[in-house]
């Protein structure tokens, strides 16, 4: 790996790291534990290892597109940044504000940004697009879970749900 490539990889890793760090400010608490959730809700211990792997894949995917597009800004990278923003916003909406329905909308927007990245990245680097496959599956599952919690709690309004 060239020095320049290593430096740009570090930038992508830092961006993903900041996104993960911001998202970690808002965690499940007593409010979340009291929420009605579907029986297919995974145990809490599953989330950290899954997200760790997804963050690593996000880093490599963005970096591969940057490198293979000759370090030019692309539509794929716009979607890459958008997915980071939606990803960072969700914990604040759900755990921080308790806006369950708004968080579900954010999760749906995240799905669109992930799909946009995959579609736009595929002609540039197929591996980058494939690295997002587990991510899109996980976020689709998480979106369904979020929607199920909206339905179970009757929190279809946009206001704070306690």
Secondary structure, DSSP 8 states (H G I E B T S, - for coil): --HHHHHHHHHHHHHHHHHHHHHTTS---HHHHHS---TT---THHHHHHHHHHHHHHHHHHHHHHHHTTT---HHHHHHHHHHHHHHHHHIIIIIS--HHHHHHHHHHHHHHHHHHHHHHHTT-HHHHHHTHHHHHHHHHHHHHHHHHHHHHT--SSS---
